[in-house]
Amino acid sequence: MRFMLSEIAASCGGRLAGPDAEASGACIDSRACTPGRLFFAMPGSRTDGHAFVDGVLAGGGFAVVSSGPERPGTIRVRSVPDALLAAGGAVRRRLGCRVAAVTGSSGKTTTKELLTLALSPLCQTDSSKGNLNNRIGMPLSILDLDPGAGAFVLELGMNHAGELRELGEAAAPDASVITNVGTAHIEFFGSHEALAGAKAELLDTTRRGGFCVIPAGEPVLDGRARARGLRISTIGPCGEFRLRINGPSEAILEPTGVSIRLSVAGRHLLEDAASALVCAMGFGADPGEAAGAMEGFAGIEGRGREIRAGCVTIIDESYNANPGSMEACLEALAARTGRKGAVLGDMLELGSGSETLHRRVLGKAASCGLDFVVLVGPSMQSASRDVEWKGIEVIPAGDPAGALESLRGMLPDGVCLLVKGSRSIGLDRVVEGLREEAGCCTGSCIP
């Protein structure tokens, strides 16, 4: 994206030292500060971007946003994080393309990627990279937008009230997608209604006259969307749009009759694809073309991508977990034939209901036809004592290294292994360890 340094300074109340010039992007990593990009010197407890200002400018860096001393080539501000969010909002307000924003308790990144694909037959579409969904990552995504894009898909995350309002005001979406209201971060809200209210902040900031895609049966979301004057599309058994599952990776979106096919299995992924398809239709995309563009979707690293490591198929869901997403992945695993196992890690930020929710998830695991389960973390292991495992081998592990050691030598040919837990549990190390032992150095490998 191209923008003037004076535009950035004006947006955040900063002062530009030196001549005005046009920038072609932004970054917070000094190593990525290529010619034309604006460096935001973000403060941090371990690494402070201000320590790299001299190096950026001496190395030919374009310009710097800083709260340090004023010098040529800098925009001096009080708060660099606040300046970044304000800059993203200012550039967004003059974008000529349409913007869709995606949030939800789970499935945000997957839905964002699927929506980007679904919109691609309609127009050139760009999206936020990876999971850049907070008050740093989201405005960076706006400032690095492909200027030729006709549509832009942003992912917005939250873990406290007010966060989505702040992000939504900067993103100013024309359309919003809320994938679900689950139990992620419920510790900080106390009730489903309070959590739904926090998600609805995105609807409050969606452009008047715009539209939204929300789950059916959520009165808080429905009421806030109506108060905003949005066109509403609901998805669910009692919604305007409904999924008729035809197999592990295929469904029909009723009442359109359009078939959704993915290259990965799981009802939860089909539900994400349905949200993406309905949003794309709201932008004017042809339903059949949009669905066809999603067919090649093969999952995202840490969020459902399948990896063939030797004779083992790994379903890599190691990036994060909450009860809803955990149960959805276990349901998808249960639909598979052959030998099956799972490495399940603790789910965090569940508050006072944590023990009950862990027990519920493990009850689901016990009914999925698993041959074995490896439990990582005290909450999983404590909850497992109240579950009837019906002959399933249960293996406790203190950490990812212990889980990996437990798996050595016990994975029969052809087994399908689900790996899922909250991000800080570190189960990605289990996935990487199994790949390394099988000789994998890429996303997938052949026996």
N, C-alpha and C positions, 0 to 999 in steps of 0.2 A: 504494500500500500504506500502511496506517496502522500506526504504532508509537509507543511512548512514548519520550521523550528518556531517561528513566531506564533503559529497556531497552537502548538503544544504549550508554549509559555503562557499564552493568553488563557488556555483552558484550565490551567492549574494555579493561576496567580503567580507564576514564576517570572524571573527576570533573565532575559537572554543577554549574555555577554558576547559581543562579537557580531559579525554580519549574519543576516538571515540567509537561509538556504533550504533546499528541498531534501528531505530524507526519504528513504525507500524501505523503511522497516525499523524494527526495534528489537532489543535483546537485553537480557539481564546477566548473560554470561560473557565476560570480557573476551573469551576465546572465540566467540561467535560474532564479534563486532567487526564485520567486514565493511569495506567502503560503502558509505551511504546509509549505514544503520545507526540509529540513535541508541546509546547505551544508558540504561537506567541503573544507577549505582544503588542497588537495594541493600538496606542494612540487614544484618543477621547476627545471631548469637555466635555462630562458628566462623562464618565468612562474611565480611562486610565489603560490598561492592566499591565503597569509597577507596579501599586499598588498591584498587586497580585503575583508578581514574588516570593517574600519571602514565601508566603503561598504555592505556587505550589511546590517549591523546598523542603520546610520543610515537606510537606505532601507526599513526595515520588514521586513528579512529575519527569518525565524523563529528560527533558532538556527544555531550554527556549531560544527563539530568542528575543533579547532585544537591545535597543539602550542606555540602562543604563550602570552602572558600570560593568566592567568585573569581573566575579567570576566563580568558578567551576560550571559546568553544564549549561553554557550559550554560545550562539553564539552571539557575539556582532556585530551589524550592524549599519549603519548610519540611515537607514529608514526601519522600520519593514514592512510597507505595500509594499514597493518596494521589500524587501527580500522575502516576501510571493509570490508575482507574479513571481519573478525569480526562486524560488524553485519549483513552480508548473510547469514552463516551462522546467526546467532541468529534472524533473521526467518524464514529458510527452515525452521528446525526447528519452527516452530509453524504453518506453512502447512497449510491443509486440502486444497489441491489436489495433484494428482499432477504430478511433475516428470520430464521427459525431458531428457537431456543428449546433445549431439551433438559428436563430434570426428572427426578424420581428417586425412590429409595433404592432401586436396583435397575440395571439395564440401560443406564444413561449413555455410556460410551458406545455400547453396541447399537442402540437406537440411533445415535448420532451418525455412526458410520453407515448404517443401513439407509437412513434418510438421505445422506449424501449420494449414495448410489441411486436411490429411487428418483432423485431429482435430476440426475445426470442426463437422461434423454431429453429433458425439458430445456435445460440451459447449463452452461458451465457452472459448476458448483464447487465451492471451497468449504472447508470446515476447520474447527479448532483441532489442533494436533494432539494426539494421545489423550490424556485426561486433564488438559489444561482448563480447569473449570472453576478456579477460585478468583479472588480479586486481583491476583497477579497474572495467572495464566490466561484468564478470559480477555482482559484488555490487550495483552501481548498478541493474542490470536487476531484481534481486530486490527492492530497496527501492522500485522504481517499478512493480512488478507491479500489474495491474488486480485489485483485491480480489474482483471477481466471477468471476474465472476459475476453471474447474474443472480446467484443465490448463495447464502452463507449460513452454515449450520453451526450453532454454538452450543456447547455443553455447559450447564451451570450446576454447581454443587453447593451443598450447605450442610451445616451441622448445628446451627443455632438460629433462632428467630431473628429476622431483620436482614439476614445475609442475602437471601434471594431478592429482596426488595432493592438492596444496594446494587447487586449485579444486574438485575432486570432493568433498573433505571438507566444504567450505562448501555446495556445491550439493546434496549428499546425494540423488542422483537415484533415482527408482523404476525407471527404465529408461535404458539407455545405448545409443547408436548410434555405432559406429565405421565410418565410410564406407569407409576403405581405409588401408593402410600403404604409402605410396609412398616417394619420395625427398626430399620436402620436409624441409629442415633436417638432412639426413643428415650434413652436415659436423660437426654437434655430437654424433653418435652412433657413427659408424664402421661400423655394420652394420645390416642389416635387422632382425635379432633384437633388437638393443639398442633400435632405434626402436620395434619392436612392444612391447617391454617397457615403454617409456615411455607408449605409448598405453594399455596395459593397466592403468595406474594408475587410469584412470577406472572400470574394472571392479571394482577393489579397493575403491572407495568407493561403488559402487552398493548400494542397500539389499538386505540379505540376503532372499532370497525374491522379489526383483525379476527383471527379465529384460534381455536384451541382444540387439542385432542386430549381427552382425559378419560380415566377409567370410569365405567358406569358404576352407580351405587355409591358415589362419594358426594353427599349433599353439600359439604363445605366447599368443595371445588366448584360444583355446579352453581351454587349461589353466588360465589365471587365472580365467576365467568359471566353470569347474567348481569350482575351489577356493573360490570365493565362494558357490557354491550357487545360481547364477543359472539361470533358464530361458534357453536359447540358441536363437536363430534364425540360421541362416547363409544368406548369399546368394552365389551364384556358380554356375559350371557344374557343380560337384560339391556344391553346397549343398542345404539343405532347400528353398530357394526359388530359382527360376531364371527368367531373362528370355528370352523368345522374341521377338526383334525383328521387328516387322511393317512397319517403315518408319522414316524419320528421326526421327519424333516419336511413335511408337506402339509398344507392346510388350505381350505377355501375360505376366502373372506366374504361372508354373507352380509348384505344381499347383493354384492357386486358379482359374485360367481367367479371372481379372479382367483387363480391358483397361486399360492406362495410356496416356492421351493427354495430350500437352502442347502448348502453343502455341508452343514453341520446339523446334528440332531438336538432336539429339545423343545418342548412346548414353550418354555419361557423365551427361547430365541424366536420362535414363530410369533409370539405375542409382541415382542419388540418389533419384528418386521411388519406386523399389522399396524402398529402405531405409526411407523415410518411411512407405510403405504397410504394410510388415511391422510396424513399431513401432506404428502406429496400431491395427493388428489386435491387437497384444499388450495394448493398453489396452481392447480390447473394441469397437472401431469396426467397423461393417459394411464389408467390403472394397469393395463396389461404390460405396457412398456416399462412402467415403474417397477412392477413385480419382476419382470424379466431381468432388469438391471441388478436386482438383488440376488439372483440365483447363484452367482459365483462366490457369495460371502462365505468365508471359511473360518470365521471366528477371529478373535483378537487375542494376542498373547496375554495369558493370565485371566482371560474372560471367555473361556469356552473353546479355545483353539485345540484341535486334536494333534497330538504328536506321536509318531510311530518311533519308539525307541527299542530297537532290537525286536523282540517278539511281543512287546507290550504296547498297547494303545493307551496313551495318557490323555485324559481330558483335563487340560490345564485351566483350572478356575482359581488359581492361587492368589489372584490380585486382591480379592476382598470377599466378605461373606456377611450375610444377615439371614435370619431364619427363613424368610420368603425365598431368597435366591438359593439357599442351601436345599430346601425342600424341592424346589423346581429342578435343580441339578440331580438330586437323588431320584426323582421321578423319571428323568431322562435316562439315567443309568439303569433303572429297573426295566426299562423297555428294551434294553439290549439283550442279545442272546449270548450264551457262553459264560465263561468264568468272569466274575466281577469283584472288585475290591475298592476300598476308599481310604484316603488319608484325610481325616477331618480335624481341623484346628478350631480353637476357641473363637467364638463370635463376641466382639467387644461392643461397648457403648449400649448395652441393653438394659442397664439400670436394675431395679429391684426384680424385674421379671426374668433375669438372666438364667437362673437355674431351671425355671419352668420351660423356657424357650429352648434351652439346650436339650432338655429331656424330650421335648416334642420332636425336635429334629432327629435325635437318635432313635426315637420310636419309629420315625419314617425310615431311617437307615436299616432298622431291624426287619422291616417288611419288604425290602427291595431285592431279596434273593442274593445278597452278597455272600461271598465265600469268606471274606475277612475284612476287618476294619482296623485302621491304625488311628489312635486318638492322641492328639497333640495338645497339651494344655490342661490346667487343673479343672476348668469348667466342664470340658468334655468328659474327662475321666471321672469326675464326681457324679455327673448326670448319668453316666453309663451304668452305675451300680443299681439304678432303679429301672433298668430296661431289660426285658426278656429277649435274649439274643438268639434263641432258637438254633443253636448249633453253629452260629457264626463265630469265627475265631476273632477275639478282641485283643488287640495289642496296644498297651499304653506306651507312650513315648514322651520323654520330657521336653524335647525340642526337635527341630527339623533334622538335625544330625542323627538323633536317636531314631527318628522315623525312617530315615534313609538306611541306617544300619539294620533295622528290623526287616526292611524289604529285601535286603540282599539275600539272594538265594531262595526266596520264597515266592517269586513271581513266575507262575507257570506260563508256558507258551500260549499266546492268544488271549491273555487276561486283559480286561479293560479296567483302568485305574482312574478314579476320580480323585483329584487333589484340590481341596478347597478349605479356606479359613480366612480370618481377618488378616489384613495386609501385614500388620506388625508381628504376626505369628511367624512369618517368614517361610511359608511353605513353597515359595518359588525356588528355594534352595533344594527342596526335594526333587522338583521337576528338573532343575539343572543337573543335580547329581545323577539322576537316572539317565538323562541324555548323555552326560559325559561317559558314564560307564558303558553305554551302548555305542559309543563312538559318534554321537551326534554333535555336530557343530553348527547346525542350522535349525530352522523351525521344525523340520521333520526329517526323518531318515528311514531307510529301508533296511530290513533285516539282512 
